[in-house]
Amino acid sequence: MMTVVRAVSVWVALSFTTLGAQAPEGLRGVTERRDMVRTPGGYRVQTIITRPQGATHPLPAVLFVQWLSCDPILLPATGGDGWAAMLRGLIERSGMIVARTEKPGIGASEGPACERLGYQEELAAHRAALESLRRSPDVHPDSVFLFGGSMGGTMVALLGADAPVRGIIVWGSTGIPWLEHLLALDRRVLAMRGVSTAEIERVMPDHERLHTAFLEQRSSPVALTARDSALAAAWSRMLGTSSAGLYGRPFLFHQEAQAAGWSAAWHRVRSPVLVVRGEHDWIMSAAEQQRIVDIVAARPGGQAQLVTVPRLDHNFAIVESDAAALRGETHGFDPSVIDVFIGWLSGQRKRH
């Protein structure tokens, strides 16, 4: 169980700036403020906060907590991927304050480079941003929501368990330990690559030995693979591997993720939860997303549901199959997923 860290947060004295019809990120109909929030580590991270243009009273707010990779949270002025399209729609259409936090070491945010950043240190930055958002006079204090995308979905579980919020949305995340997720992912990838069932069963024990030593015993994959050829072969079959980390994040990040206790956190969450997944999200399986719903709904009064959006992959792109998503054969963005998020947020606000 993680220890609650009471972060000291500092807001730069900036008012919302009216940016006419278009904000610097290409957003329409909103005003924007960029502030700096101090983390427990003593450095500052940038928050980007938007609200509907012309709003003069406190509004409900949603803090979006992003993905695993070290991509910036600032949106391109035009274009971008499915994540950018989703965020742009949420910001412009929700009628809410939407807050985002640039990870330490990215853009204007201070701190260690994201490629060296641990899970707990990143989580602390989002916790500091949430506390500052709660104290903002622009935010209705009883109407703060969390929205976690991919790895961010594991972080909102921990944030929402320690500081109750009005509701939590999760997209493409997992409710099982990281070790179990990586093992299941390895198996899915091998199957989508056409590896026979017999061969998959033959090599998976080596994957289990590798992940256990790496995540539970906190051994370096570099050292493990140097002395064991079977583990080296398992490492080579995985996606996103390098001599410095996995999926662009250091080994420490993944080891801390394994120890974070997401399932226990979901057991403590008292807020309504919406879990949304793309039909062809091969990165996070339906079962591990259903696990979040099962945990939350099992407690007395627990409210949770899983919604599957047809033809979308993990990155909000339209695809025809899991294998096509793995190959990157995408066909644009389906804006109906934004309706799912906004519809649920609206319904939760009306119940207050």
The 8 nearest C-alpha neighbors of each residue, nearest first, counted from 0:
[[1, 260, 2, 259, 263, 264, 258, 261],
 [0, 2, 3, 259, 260, 157, 258, 264],
 [1, 3, 4, 0, 161, 5, 157, 259],
 [2, 4, 1, 5, 161, 158, 6, 162],
 [5, 3, 6, 2, 123, 39, 126, 1],
 [6, 4, 3, 7, 39, 127, 126, 130],
 [7, 5, 39, 127, 4, 38, 8, 126],
 [6, 8, 37, 39, 38, 5, 9, 127],
 [9, 7, 37, 36, 127, 6, 131, 38],
 [8, 10, 36, 37, 11, 35, 7, 131],
 [11, 9, 35, 36, 34, 12, 8, 131],
 [10, 12, 34, 13, 35, 9, 36, 33],
 [11, 13, 10, 14, 34, 9, 35, 33],
 [14, 12, 11, 15, 32, 34, 33, 10],
 [13, 15, 16, 32, 12, 31, 33, 11],
 [14, 16, 32, 31, 30, 17, 13, 49],
 [17, 15, 31, 30, 18, 14, 32, 13],
 [18, 16, 30, 19, 15, 31, 52, 29],
 [17, 19, 22, 21, 30, 16, 20, 29],
 [20, 18, 21, 17, 22, 28, 30, 29],
 [19, 21, 27, 28, 18, 22, 29, 26],
 [20, 22, 27, 26, 19, 25, 18, 28],
 [21, 23, 26, 18, 25, 24, 27, 30],
 [24, 22, 25, 76, 21, 26, 18, 75],
 [25, 23, 76, 74, 22, 26, 75, 73],
 [24, 26, 76, 22, 23, 21, 77, 27],
 [27, 25, 22, 21, 24, 87, 91, 29],
 [26, 28, 21, 20, 29, 91, 22, 25],
 [27, 29, 52, 20, 51, 91, 21, 26],
 [30, 28, 52, 51, 50, 27, 49, 31],
 [29, 31, 17, 52, 50, 49, 16, 18],
 [30, 32, 49, 15, 48, 16, 29, 50],
 [31, 33, 15, 48, 47, 16, 34, 49],
 [34, 32, 47, 46, 48, 45, 31, 35],
 [35, 33, 46, 11, 45, 10, 32, 36],
 [34, 36, 45, 44, 43, 10, 11, 46],
 [37, 35, 9, 8, 43, 44, 10, 128],
 [38, 36, 43, 8, 9, 42, 41, 7],
 [37, 39, 40, 41, 124, 42, 127, 43],
 [40, 38, 6, 41, 7, 37, 123, 42],
 [41, 39, 38, 42, 37, 120, 110, 123],
 [42, 40, 39, 38, 37, 43, 110, 7],
 [41, 43, 37, 38, 109, 40, 110, 44],
 [42, 44, 37, 36, 109, 35, 38, 108],
 [45, 43, 108, 36, 35, 109, 103, 101],
 [44, 46, 35, 108, 101, 34, 100, 107],
 [45, 47, 100, 34, 33, 99, 35, 101],
 [48, 46, 33, 99, 98, 32, 100, 45],
 [47, 49, 98, 32, 31, 97, 33, 46],
 [50, 48, 31, 97, 96, 30, 29, 32],
 [49, 51, 96, 29, 30, 95, 52, 97],
 [52, 50, 29, 54, 94, 28, 53, 30],
 [51, 53, 29, 30, 28, 54, 50, 17],
 [52, 54, 55, 51, 29, 30, 17, 50],
 [55, 53, 52, 51, 56, 50, 57, 58],
 [56, 54, 53, 57, 137, 58, 52, 51],
 [55, 57, 54, 58, 137, 138, 139, 136],
 [58, 56, 137, 138, 139, 136, 55, 59],
 [57, 59, 138, 139, 95, 60, 56, 137],
 [60, 58, 142, 139, 95, 143, 138, 96],
 [61, 59, 96, 143, 95, 97, 144, 138],
 [60, 62, 144, 97, 145, 143, 98, 63],
 [63, 61, 98, 145, 99, 97, 146, 144],
 [62, 64, 146, 99, 147, 98, 145, 61],
 [65, 63, 147, 151, 146, 148, 62, 99],
 [66, 64, 151, 148, 147, 63, 150, 149],
 [65, 67, 150, 149, 151, 148, 68, 64],
 [68, 66, 150, 69, 149, 65, 151, 246],
 [69, 67, 70, 66, 247, 246, 248, 113],
 [68, 70, 113, 71, 67, 114, 247, 105],
 [69, 71, 68, 72, 105, 66, 67, 73],
 [72, 70, 73, 105, 69, 101, 106, 102],
 [71, 73, 101, 74, 70, 99, 100, 65],
 [74, 72, 71, 75, 24, 101, 47, 99],
 [75, 73, 24, 83, 72, 76, 79, 71],
 [74, 76, 77, 24, 79, 78, 73, 25],
 [77, 75, 25, 24, 74, 23, 78, 26],
 [78, 76, 75, 25, 79, 24, 74, 26],
 [79, 77, 75, 80, 76, 84, 83, 74],
 [78, 80, 83, 75, 77, 84, 81, 74],
 [79, 81, 83, 82, 84, 78, 314, 316],
 [82, 80, 315, 84, 83, 314, 316, 332],
 [81, 83, 85, 84, 80, 314, 86, 315],
 [84, 82, 86, 80, 81, 85, 79, 87],
 [83, 85, 81, 87, 82, 86, 88, 80],
 [84, 86, 82, 88, 83, 87, 81, 89],
 [87, 85, 89, 83, 88, 84, 90, 82],
 [86, 88, 84, 90, 85, 89, 83, 91],
 [87, 89, 91, 85, 86, 90, 92, 84],
 [90, 88, 86, 93, 92, 87, 91, 85],
 [91, 89, 87, 88, 92, 93, 86, 97],
 [90, 92, 88, 89, 87, 93, 27, 28],
 [91, 93, 89, 88, 94, 90, 341, 95],
 [94, 92, 95, 89, 341, 90, 91, 88],
 [93, 95, 92, 51, 96, 91, 50, 90],
 [96, 94, 93, 60, 59, 50, 97, 58],
 [95, 97, 50, 60, 49, 59, 61, 58],
 [98, 96, 61, 49, 60, 48, 62, 95],
 [99, 97, 48, 62, 47, 63, 61, 49],
 [98, 100, 47, 63, 46, 62, 48, 101],
 [101, 99, 46, 45, 102, 47, 125, 128],
 [100, 102, 45, 72, 108, 46, 105, 44],
 [101, 103, 105, 100, 104, 108, 121, 44],
 [104, 102, 110, 108, 109, 105, 44, 113],
 [103, 105, 112, 110, 109, 111, 113, 108],
 [106, 104, 108, 103, 102, 101, 107, 71],
 [107, 105, 108, 104, 71, 101, 45, 109],
 [106, 108, 45, 105, 109, 44, 101, 104],
 [109, 107, 44, 45, 103, 104, 105, 106],
 [110, 108, 104, 43, 103, 44, 42, 107],
 [109, 111, 103, 104, 42, 112, 108, 43],
 [112, 110, 104, 116, 113, 103, 115, 109],
 [111, 113, 104, 114, 115, 116, 110, 103],
 [112, 114, 116, 104, 115, 69, 103, 111],
 [113, 115, 248, 112, 116, 249, 247, 69],
 [116, 114, 113, 112, 249, 111, 117, 248],
 [117, 115, 113, 114, 111, 112, 120, 252],
 [118, 116, 252, 120, 119, 251, 121, 115],
 [117, 119, 252, 121, 120, 255, 256, 122],
 [120, 118, 122, 121, 117, 123, 255, 252],
 [121, 119, 123, 117, 122, 118, 124, 116],
 [120, 122, 118, 124, 123, 119, 117, 102],
 [121, 123, 119, 125, 120, 124, 118, 126],
 [122, 124, 126, 120, 121, 125, 119, 127],
 [125, 123, 127, 121, 122, 126, 38, 128],
 [124, 126, 128, 122, 127, 123, 129, 100],
 [125, 127, 123, 129, 128, 124, 122, 130],
 [128, 126, 124, 130, 6, 125, 129, 38],
 [127, 129, 125, 131, 126, 130, 132, 36],
 [130, 128, 132, 126, 131, 127, 125, 133],
 [131, 129, 133, 127, 132, 128, 126, 134],
 [130, 132, 128, 134, 133, 129, 8, 127],
 [131, 133, 129, 135, 134, 130, 128, 138],
 [132, 134, 130, 131, 135, 140, 129, 138],
 [135, 133, 131, 132, 136, 130, 140, 138],
 [134, 136, 132, 137, 138, 133, 131, 140],
 [137, 135, 138, 134, 57, 139, 133, 140],
 [136, 138, 57, 135, 58, 56, 139, 55],
 [139, 137, 57, 58, 136, 135, 140, 59],
 [138, 140, 57, 58, 59, 142, 141, 137],
 [141, 139, 142, 138, 133, 143, 134, 59],
 [142, 140, 139, 143, 165, 164, 59, 138],
 [141, 143, 59, 139, 165, 140, 60, 144],
 [142, 144, 60, 165, 164, 61, 59, 141],
 [145, 143, 61, 166, 165, 164, 167, 60],
 [144, 146, 167, 62, 61, 63, 168, 155],
 [147, 145, 168, 63, 167, 169, 62, 64],
 [148, 146, 152, 151, 64, 169, 155, 63],
 [147, 149, 151, 170, 65, 152, 66, 169],
 [148, 150, 172, 171, 66, 151, 152, 170],
 [151, 149, 66, 67, 152, 153, 172, 148],
 [152, 150, 147, 65, 148, 64, 154, 149],
 [151, 153, 147, 148, 169, 150, 172, 155],
 [154, 152, 156, 151, 150, 155, 261, 172],
 [153, 155, 151, 157, 156, 152, 158, 122],
 [156, 154, 158, 152, 157, 153, 159, 147],
 [157, 155, 159, 154, 153, 158, 265, 264],
 [156, 158, 160, 154, 155, 264, 159, 161],
 [159, 157, 155, 161, 160, 156, 162, 154],
 [158, 160, 163, 162, 156, 161, 157, 155],
 [161, 159, 268, 157, 267, 264, 158, 162],
 [160, 162, 158, 159, 163, 157, 3, 268],
 [161, 163, 159, 160, 158, 164, 157, 130],
 [164, 162, 159, 160, 161, 270, 269, 165],
 [163, 165, 166, 143, 144, 159, 270, 162],
 [166, 164, 144, 142, 143, 270, 141, 163],
 [165, 167, 271, 270, 144, 164, 272, 145],
 [168, 166, 145, 272, 146, 144, 273, 271],
 [169, 167, 146, 273, 272, 274, 145, 147],
 [168, 170, 274, 147, 152, 146, 148, 275],
 [169, 171, 148, 275, 276, 172, 149, 274],
 [170, 172, 149, 276, 283, 313, 148, 275],
 [173, 171, 149, 152, 170, 150, 283, 288],
 [174, 172, 287, 288, 175, 283, 153, 171],
 [173, 175, 291, 290, 287, 262, 288, 261],
 [174, 176, 173, 287, 177, 262, 179, 180],
 [177, 175, 179, 178, 257, 180, 174, 261],
 [178, 176, 180, 257, 179, 181, 175, 256],
 [177, 179, 181, 180, 176, 210, 182, 257],
 [180, 178, 182, 176, 177, 181, 183, 175],
 [179, 181, 177, 183, 178, 182, 184, 176],
 [182, 180, 184, 178, 183, 179, 185, 177],
 [183, 181, 185, 179, 184, 180, 178, 186],
 [184, 182, 186, 180, 181, 185, 179, 187],
 [183, 185, 181, 187, 186, 182, 180, 188],
 [186, 184, 182, 188, 183, 187, 181, 189],
 [185, 187, 183, 189, 184, 188, 190, 182],
 [188, 186, 184, 190, 189, 185, 191, 183],
 [189, 187, 191, 185, 190, 186, 184, 192],
 [188, 190, 192, 186, 194, 187, 191, 185],
 [189, 191, 187, 193, 194, 192, 188, 186],
 [192, 190, 188, 193, 189, 322, 187, 194],
 [193, 191, 189, 190, 194, 188, 322, 187],
 [192, 194, 190, 191, 195, 189, 188, 196],
 [195, 193, 190, 189, 192, 198, 196, 199],
 [196, 194, 198, 197, 199, 193, 190, 189],
 [195, 197, 199, 198, 200, 194, 190, 201],
 [196, 198, 200, 195, 199, 201, 194, 202],
 [199, 197, 201, 195, 200, 196, 202, 194],
 [198, 200, 196, 201, 202, 197, 203, 195],
 [199, 201, 197, 198, 203, 202, 196, 204],
 [200, 202, 198, 199, 203, 197, 204, 205],
 [203, 201, 199, 205, 204, 200, 198, 206],
 [202, 204, 206, 205, 200, 201, 199, 207],
 [205, 203, 207, 206, 202, 208, 201, 200],
 [206, 204, 208, 203, 207, 202, 230, 209],
 [207, 205, 203, 209, 204, 208, 233, 210],
 [206, 208, 204, 210, 205, 209, 211, 203],
 [209, 207, 205, 211, 206, 210, 212, 204],
 [208, 210, 206, 212, 207, 211, 230, 213],
 [211, 209, 213, 207, 212, 208, 214, 206],
 [212, 210, 215, 208, 214, 213, 209, 207],
 [211, 213, 216, 209, 210, 218, 215, 214],
 [212, 214, 218, 217, 210, 211, 216, 219],
 [215, 213, 254, 217, 211, 210, 212, 216],
 [216, 214, 211, 217, 212, 213, 254, 257],
 [215, 217, 212, 218, 214, 213, 211, 254],
 [218, 216, 213, 214, 215, 212, 254, 219],
 [217, 219, 213, 212, 216, 220, 223, 214],
 [218, 220, 221, 222, 213, 223, 217, 250],
 [221, 219, 223, 222, 224, 213, 218, 209],
 [222, 220, 219, 224, 223, 225, 242, 243],
 [221, 223, 225, 219, 220, 224, 226, 218],
 [224, 222, 220, 225, 221, 226, 219, 227],
 [223, 225, 231, 227, 230, 221, 226, 222],
 [226, 224, 222, 223, 227, 221, 231, 228],
 [225, 227, 224, 223, 228, 222, 231, 230],
 [228, 226, 224, 230, 229, 225, 223, 231],
 [227, 229, 231, 230, 232, 224, 226, 225],
 [230, 228, 232, 231, 227, 233, 205, 224],
 [229, 231, 233, 224, 232, 227, 228, 209],
 [232, 230, 224, 228, 234, 229, 233, 235],
 [231, 233, 235, 229, 230, 234, 228, 236],
 [232, 234, 230, 236, 235, 231, 206, 205],
 [235, 233, 231, 237, 232, 236, 230, 240],
 [234, 236, 232, 233, 237, 231, 240, 238],
 [235, 237, 233, 234, 232, 238, 185, 189],
 [238, 236, 234, 235, 185, 240, 233, 239],
 [237, 239, 240, 236, 246, 235, 185, 245],
 [240, 238, 246, 245, 237, 241, 247, 244],
 [239, 241, 245, 238, 246, 244, 237, 234],
 [242, 240, 243, 244, 245, 239, 247, 246],
 [241, 243, 244, 221, 240, 220, 245, 249],
 [244, 242, 241, 249, 250, 245, 248, 247],
 [245, 243, 249, 250, 248, 241, 242, 247],
 [244, 246, 240, 247, 239, 248, 241, 249],
 [247, 245, 239, 248, 240, 244, 68, 238],
 [246, 248, 245, 244, 114, 68, 249, 239],
 [247, 249, 114, 244, 245, 246, 252, 250],
 [250, 248, 244, 251, 252, 115, 114, 243],
 [249, 251, 244, 252, 253, 254, 245, 248],
 [252, 250, 254, 249, 253, 117, 255, 118],
 [253, 251, 117, 118, 255, 250, 249, 254],
 [254, 252, 256, 255, 250, 251, 257, 214],
 [253, 255, 214, 251, 257, 256, 252, 250],
 [254, 256, 258, 252, 257, 253, 118, 251],
 [257, 255, 253, 259, 254, 258, 118, 252],
 [256, 258, 177, 254, 255, 259, 176, 253],
 [257, 259, 255, 256, 260, 254, 215, 176],
 [260, 258, 256, 257, 261, 255, 1, 0],
 [259, 261, 263, 262, 258, 0, 264, 257],
 [260, 262, 264, 263, 259, 153, 265, 174],
 [263, 261, 265, 264, 260, 174, 266, 175],
 [262, 264, 266, 260, 261, 265, 267, 0],
 [263, 265, 261, 267, 266, 262, 157, 160],
 [264, 266, 268, 262, 267, 263, 156, 295],
 [265, 267, 263, 264, 268, 294, 295, 262],
 [268, 266, 264, 160, 265, 269, 263, 161],
 [267, 269, 160, 265, 266, 270, 159, 264],
 [270, 268, 267, 163, 271, 301, 160, 295],
 [269, 271, 166, 268, 165, 164, 272, 163],
 [272, 270, 302, 166, 303, 167, 269, 273],
 [273, 271, 303, 167, 168, 166, 302, 270],
 [272, 274, 168, 304, 303, 169, 305, 167],
 [273, 275, 305, 169, 168, 170, 304, 306],
 [276, 274, 306, 170, 305, 307, 169, 273],
 [277, 275, 307, 171, 170, 308, 278, 306],
 [276, 278, 311, 308, 312, 280, 279, 307],
 [277, 279, 309, 310, 311, 308, 280, 307],
 [280, 278, 312, 321, 277, 311, 281, 320],
 [279, 281, 312, 313, 277, 282, 278, 283],
 [280, 282, 321, 283, 279, 284, 313, 312],
 [281, 283, 280, 284, 184, 313, 171, 187],
 [284, 282, 281, 171, 280, 172, 173, 285],
 [285, 283, 286, 287, 281, 282, 288, 280],
 [284, 286, 288, 287, 289, 283, 276, 280],
 [287, 285, 289, 284, 288, 290, 283, 173],
 [286, 288, 290, 173, 289, 174, 284, 285],
 [287, 289, 173, 290, 285, 286, 291, 174],
 [290, 288, 286, 292, 291, 287, 285, 293],
 [289, 291, 287, 293, 288, 174, 292, 286],
 [292, 290, 174, 294, 289, 293, 288, 295],
 [291, 293, 289, 303, 295, 290, 294, 304],
 [292, 294, 290, 296, 291, 295, 297, 289],
 [295, 293, 291, 297, 292, 296, 266, 290],
 [294, 296, 292, 301, 297, 293, 266, 298],
 [297, 295, 301, 293, 302, 303, 298, 294],
 [298, 296, 294, 295, 293, 301, 299, 300],
 [297, 299, 301, 296, 295, 300, 294, 266],
 [300, 298, 301, 297, 296, 302, 295, 269],
 [301, 299, 298, 302, 296, 297, 269, 295],
 [300, 302, 296, 298, 295, 299, 297, 303],
 [303, 301, 271, 296, 272, 300, 295, 304],
 [304, 302, 272, 292, 296, 273, 271, 295],
 [303, 305, 273, 292, 274, 306, 272, 302],
 [304, 306, 274, 275, 273, 289, 307, 292],
 [305, 307, 275, 274, 276, 308, 304, 273],
 [308, 306, 276, 277, 275, 278, 309, 305],
 [307, 309, 277, 278, 276, 311, 306, 310],
 [308, 310, 278, 311, 277, 307, 279, 317],
 [311, 309, 317, 318, 278, 279, 319, 277],
 [312, 310, 277, 317, 316, 315, 278, 279],
 [313, 311, 280, 279, 277, 314, 315, 316],
 [312, 314, 280, 315, 171, 277, 282, 311],
 [313, 315, 312, 316, 81, 82, 311, 80],
 [316, 314, 81, 311, 312, 313, 332, 82],
 [315, 317, 332, 311, 312, 314, 331, 81],
 [318, 316, 311, 330, 310, 329, 331, 332],
 [319, 317, 329, 310, 320, 324, 311, 330],
 [318, 320, 310, 323, 317, 321, 324, 279],
 [321, 319, 323, 322, 279, 318, 324, 310],
 [322, 320, 279, 324, 323, 281, 325, 280],
 [321, 323, 325, 324, 320, 191, 326, 281],
 [324, 322, 326, 320, 328, 325, 321, 327],
 [323, 325, 327, 321, 322, 326, 328, 318],
 [326, 324, 322, 323, 327, 321, 281, 328],
 [325, 327, 323, 324, 328, 322, 329, 321],
 [328, 326, 324, 325, 329, 323, 318, 322],
 [329, 327, 323, 326, 324, 318, 330, 325],
 [328, 330, 318, 317, 327, 316, 331, 324],
 [331, 329, 317, 318, 316, 332, 328, 319],
 [330, 332, 317, 316, 329, 333, 81, 318],
 [331, 333, 316, 317, 81, 334, 315, 330],
 [332, 334, 335, 336, 317, 331, 316, 315],
 [335, 333, 336, 337, 332, 85, 338, 88],
 [336, 334, 338, 337, 333, 339, 308, 332],
 [335, 337, 339, 334, 338, 333, 340, 308],
 [338, 336, 340, 335, 339, 334, 341, 89],
 [337, 339, 335, 341, 336, 340, 342, 334],
 [340, 338, 336, 342, 337, 341, 343, 335],
 [341, 339, 337, 343, 338, 342, 344, 336],
 [340, 342, 344, 338, 343, 339, 93, 345],
 [343, 341, 345, 339, 344, 340, 338, 346],
 [342, 344, 346, 345, 340, 341, 347, 339],
 [345, 343, 341, 347, 346, 342, 348, 340],
 [346, 344, 348, 342, 343, 347, 341, 349],
 [345, 347, 343, 349, 344, 348, 342, 350],
 [346, 348, 344, 350, 349, 345, 343, 351],
 [347, 349, 345, 346, 350, 351, 344, 142],
 [350, 348, 346, 351, 347, 345, 344, 343],
 [351, 349, 347, 348, 346, 345, 344, 165],
 [350, 349, 348, 347, 142, 141, 165, 346]]
